[in-house]
Amino acid sequence: MPTIGPGSFILIVVVALLIFGPKKLPELGKAAGNTLREFKNATKGLADDDTDKKKENQ
């Protein structure tokens, strides 16, 4: 999978500013961060459950 270069990143930021405006971007970033944090916590809980089940079966 190709990585995003600096030119592509700048283009994405400019397009995001044009679409959402500078006042809305911090709110979108905060919402995305919260979503990722919740997803990480949920998957961590699933992984912990799997290890607990493996220990019980042994």
TIRO-2110 file (N, C-alpha, C; in Angstrom, 1 decimal):
// TIRO-2110
0.8, -1.2, 0.0, N, 1, A
0.0, 0.0, 0.0, CA, 1, A
0.9, 1.2, 0.0, C, 1, A
0.7, 2.1, -0.9, N, 2, A
1.5, 3.3, -1.0, CA, 2, A
1.3, 4.3, 0.2, C, 2, A
2.3, 5.0, 0.6, N, 3, A
2.2, 5.9, 1.7, CA, 3, A
1.8, 7.3, 1.1, C, 3, A
1.3, 8.1, 2.0, N, 4, A
0.9, 9.5, 1.6, CA, 4, A
2.1, 10.4, 1.8, C, 4, A
2.5, 11.0, 0.7, N, 5, A
3.6, 11.9, 0.7, CA, 5, A
3.2, 13.3, 1.2, C, 5, A
4.2, 14.2, 1.4, N, 6, A
3.9, 15.5, 1.9, CA, 6, A
3.0, 16.3, 1.0, C, 6, A
3.1, 16.2, -0.3, N, 7, A
2.3, 16.9, -1.3, CA, 7, A
0.8, 16.5, -1.2, C, 7, A
0.6, 15.2, -1.1, N, 8, A
-0.7, 14.6, -1.0, CA, 8, A
-1.4, 15.0, 0.3, C, 8, A
-0.6, 15.0, 1.4, N, 9, A
-1.1, 15.4, 2.7, CA, 9, A
-1.6, 16.9, 2.7, C, 9, A
-0.8, 17.7, 2.1, N, 10, A
-1.1, 19.2, 2.0, CA, 10, A
-2.4, 19.4, 1.2, C, 10, A
-2.5, 18.6, 0.1, N, 11, A
-3.7, 18.7, -0.7, CA, 11, A
-4.9, 18.3, 0.1, C, 11, A
-4.8, 17.2, 0.8, N, 12, A
-5.9, 16.7, 1.6, CA, 12, A
-6.3, 17.8, 2.7, C, 12, A
-5.4, 18.4, 3.3, N, 13, A
-5.7, 19.4, 4.3, CA, 13, A
-6.4, 20.6, 3.7, C, 13, A
-5.9, 21.0, 2.5, N, 14, A
-6.5, 22.2, 1.8, CA, 14, A
-7.9, 21.9, 1.4, C, 14, A
-8.2, 20.7, 0.9, N, 15, A
-9.5, 20.3, 0.5, CA, 15, A
-10.4, 20.2, 1.7, C, 15, A
-9.9, 19.7, 2.8, N, 16, A
-10.7, 19.6, 4.1, CA, 16, A
-11.1, 21.0, 4.6, C, 16, A
-10.1, 21.9, 4.5, N, 17, A
-10.4, 23.3, 4.9, CA, 17, A
-11.5, 23.9, 4.0, C, 17, A
-11.4, 23.7, 2.7, N, 18, A
-12.4, 24.2, 1.8, CA, 18, A
-13.8, 23.6, 2.1, C, 18, A
-13.9, 22.4, 2.4, N, 19, A
-15.2, 21.7, 2.5, CA, 19, A
-15.8, 22.0, 3.9, C, 19, A
-15.0, 21.9, 5.0, N, 20, A
-15.5, 22.0, 6.3, CA, 20, A
-15.3, 23.4, 7.0, C, 20, A
-14.3, 24.1, 6.5, N, 21, A
-14.0, 25.4, 7.1, CA, 21, A
-13.2, 25.2, 8.4, C, 21, A
-12.4, 26.3, 8.7, N, 22, A
-11.5, 26.2, 9.8, CA, 22, A
-12.1, 26.0, 11.2, C, 22, A
-13.3, 26.5, 11.4, N, 23, A
-14.0, 26.3, 12.7, CA, 23, A
-14.4, 24.9, 13.0, C, 23, A
-14.8, 24.2, 11.9, N, 24, A
-15.3, 22.8, 12.1, CA, 24, A
-14.2, 21.8, 12.2, C, 24, A
-13.1, 22.0, 11.7, N, 25, A
-12.0, 21.0, 11.7, CA, 25, A
-11.6, 20.5, 13.1, C, 25, A
-11.4, 21.4, 14.1, N, 26, A
-11.0, 20.8, 15.4, CA, 26, A
-12.1, 19.9, 16.0, C, 26, A
-13.3, 20.2, 15.7, N, 27, A
-14.4, 19.4, 16.2, CA, 27, A
-14.4, 18.0, 15.5, C, 27, A
-14.1, 18.0, 14.3, N, 28, A
-14.0, 16.7, 13.5, CA, 28, A
-12.8, 15.9, 14.0, C, 28, A
-11.7, 16.6, 14.2, N, 29, A
-10.5, 15.9, 14.7, CA, 29, A
-10.8, 15.3, 16.1, C, 29, A
-11.4, 16.0, 17.0, N, 30, A
-11.7, 15.5, 18.3, CA, 30, A
-12.7, 14.3, 18.2, C, 30, A
-13.7, 14.4, 17.4, N, 31, A
-14.6, 13.3, 17.2, CA, 31, A
-13.9, 12.1, 16.7, C, 31, A
-13.0, 12.3, 15.7, N, 32, A
-12.3, 11.1, 15.1, CA, 32, A
-11.4, 10.5, 16.2, C, 32, A
-10.7, 11.3, 17.0, N, 33, A
-9.9, 10.8, 18.1, CA, 33, A
-10.7, 10.0, 19.1, C, 33, A
-11.8, 10.5, 19.5, N, 34, A
-12.7, 9.8, 20.4, CA, 34, A
-13.1, 8.4, 19.8, C, 34, A
-13.5, 8.4, 18.5, N, 35, A
-13.9, 7.2, 17.9, CA, 35, A
-12.8, 6.2, 17.9, C, 35, A
-11.6, 6.6, 17.5, N, 36, A
-10.5, 5.7, 17.5, CA, 36, A
-10.1, 5.2, 18.9, C, 36, A
-10.2, 6.0, 19.9, N, 37, A
-10.0, 5.6, 21.3, CA, 37, A
-11.0, 4.5, 21.7, C, 37, A
-12.3, 4.7, 21.4, N, 38, A
-13.3, 3.8, 21.8, CA, 38, A
-13.1, 2.4, 21.0, C, 38, A
-12.7, 2.5, 19.7, N, 39, A
-12.5, 1.3, 19.0, CA, 39, A
-11.3, 0.6, 19.5, C, 39, A
-10.2, 1.3, 19.9, N, 40, A
-9.1, 0.6, 20.5, CA, 40, A
-9.4, -0.1, 21.8, C, 40, A
-10.2, 0.6, 22.6, N, 41, A
-10.6, 0.0, 23.9, CA, 41, A
-11.4, -1.2, 23.7, C, 41, A
-12.3, -1.2, 22.7, N, 42, A
-13.2, -2.3, 22.5, CA, 42, A
-12.4, -3.5, 21.9, C, 42, A
-11.5, -3.2, 21.0, N, 43, A
-10.7, -4.4, 20.5, CA, 43, A
-9.8, -4.9, 21.5, C, 43, A
-9.3, -4.1, 22.4, N, 44, A
-8.4, -4.5, 23.5, CA, 44, A
-9.2, -5.5, 24.4, C, 44, A
-10.5, -5.1, 24.7, N, 45, A
-11.3, -6.0, 25.5, CA, 45, A
-11.6, -7.3, 24.8, C, 45, A
-11.8, -7.3, 23.5, N, 46, A
-12.0, -8.6, 22.8, CA, 46, A
-10.7, -9.4, 22.8, C, 46, A
-9.6, -8.8, 22.7, N, 47, A
-8.3, -9.6, 22.7, CA, 47, A
-8.1, -10.2, 24.1, C, 47, A
-8.5, -9.4, 25.2, N, 48, A
-8.3, -9.9, 26.6, CA, 48, A
-9.3, -11.1, 26.8, C, 48, A
-10.5, -11.0, 26.2, N, 49, A
-11.4, -12.1, 26.4, CA, 49, A
-10.9, -13.3, 25.7, C, 49, A
-10.3, -13.2, 24.6, N, 50, A
-9.7, -14.4, 23.9, CA, 50, A
-8.6, -15.0, 24.7, C, 50, A
-7.8, -14.2, 25.3, N, 51, A
-6.7, -14.8, 26.1, CA, 51, A
-7.2, -15.5, 27.3, C, 51, A
-8.3, -14.9, 27.9, N, 52, A
-8.9, -15.5, 29.1, CA, 52, A
-9.5, -16.9, 28.7, C, 52, A
-10.1, -17.0, 27.6, N, 53, A
-10.7, -18.2, 27.1, CA, 53, A
-9.7, -19.3, 26.8, C, 53, A
-8.6, -18.9, 26.3, N, 54, A
-7.5, -19.8, 26.0, CA, 54, A
-6.9, -20.4, 27.3, C, 54, A
-6.8, -19.5, 28.3, N, 55, A
-6.3, -20.0, 29.6, CA, 55, A
-7.2, -21.0, 30.3, C, 55, A
-8.6, -20.7, 30.1, N, 56, A
-9.5, -21.6, 30.7, CA, 56, A
-9.5, -23.0, 30.1, C, 56, A
-9.3, -23.0, 28.8, N, 57, A
-9.3, -24.3, 28.0, CA, 57, A
-8.1, -25.1, 28.3, C, 57, A
-7.0, -24.6, 28.8, N, 58, A
-5.8, -25.3, 29.0, CA, 58, A
-5.8, -26.1, 30.2, C, 58, A
END
